[in-house]
Amino acid sequence: MSNDFTEYINRIGTDSVKWDSFEERYPGLDSKDCIPMWVADTDFKAPQEVIDAIVDKAKFGIYGYPRAKSDSFDKAVMNWIYKRHSWKLSKEWIVVTPGIVPAITYAIQALTQKGEGVIIQPPVYYPFRQVITKNKRRTVESPLIFDDKTNNYEMDFEDLERKVKEPNNKLLILCNPHNPMGRAWSEEDLRKLGELCLNNGVLVFSDEIHSDLIFKGYKHTPLGMLEEKMNQNIITAYAASKSFNLAGLQTSAIIIANDEIRKKYINQLEINCVGGVNFFGTIALEAAYNHGEQYLNELLEYVEANVDYAIDYAEKNLKGVRILKPQATYLVWIDFRGTGLSADEIDALVIEKAKIAVDLGRWFGKEGAGFLRFNFACHRSTLEKALGQLKSAIDTL
Ligand SMILES: Cc1ncc(COP(=O)(O)O)c(C=O)c1O
């Protein structure tokens, strides 16, 4: 079944965080005159097969407690991960959780103690830091470095080695592909990171939520598939929520090969009374994974064309603005430092003057100052309007 990404869908007034809840973060902006390109969901309908599966289930009319995990759920996850990344999962490794940020929280609670260090690699998806802090663990930063030779962010392995060797640091949260700049980490980088962690007793939580969203010429490598021994030291997280626009259904598949770690993790779910699953979330994931490949390919084509269009537009029209082409994800990391403005002035230019709601680079870590993260999983007309408003704002400088 073909999907129409060219259909414009008006989301205003649909109780969407992205379109209907500006007040908290962007005082003064409202949906009527602002373009939301922040929260990481898409402005596209889910695949028709997913909608049909949900409607069928809804029509049944009984919404009692669902089974926590079914054979068909496990099979859908195993088949999808094998088809996309050639990684053979075992059924018993799969644990269902209500989302990946909650899944990280349970890992922190189950497998680290208060005061212990959790390593992150900023600039990185900011809820990582929030859940570490909220759970009274210590955030340990090993910042990525921008390399002018590769024109991309790289891991700082010397720094990482120092951090994993500190005995109080117990967990590392990896973002692969990396949000915000859409880096699909290479096998070589992953192997180095995985070995450093394994050899120094640091567990890895590998958040692979964006792993379906890989652009032409790049590849996603699951950290856990590199070596069985390494996989015993890794928790991997997948969800259909980013690629198929199902975030509101709060369902994710957590892969834990190590029996002892999985036992502790499930015990933590019980402590937090996370027994059930979302009635519609599991069947939506199944339908997406079983039938969504064509949809995903078409989505990637549409988003990549958006990215290319914006890069070309910026080169011609947006002085001092550099768009880093992502290797993965529909999130685009844009460098505004060439405008000569301060980070505060850049934020004000884009949000207050151009009236585009975006994620501020500084939310991802201090290294993000001068950058902004845009979500390009939008209709082309939304992107064109945003770029036009950006040009008008920049032309006033
Ligand atoms: C890297 C990463 N992890 C997790 C999430 C959120 O996952 P969930 O909605 O399943 O908690 C996002 C959403 O943007 C993300 O980018």
The ligand as an ORCA input file, in Angstrom:
! r2SCAN-3c Opt
* xyz 0 1
  C      17.211      9.172     21.516
  C      15.792      9.133     21.993
  N      15.438      8.258     22.952
  C      14.183      8.190     23.421
  C      13.194      9.030     22.936
  C      11.819      8.979     23.501
  O      11.390      7.683     23.650
  P      10.016      7.329     24.361
  O       8.977      8.261     23.798
  O       9.809      5.908     23.962
  O      10.230      7.501     25.812
  C      13.521      9.961     21.932
  C      12.511     10.888     21.418
  O      12.793     11.845     20.752
  C      14.851     10.002     21.460
  O      15.225     10.867     20.494
*
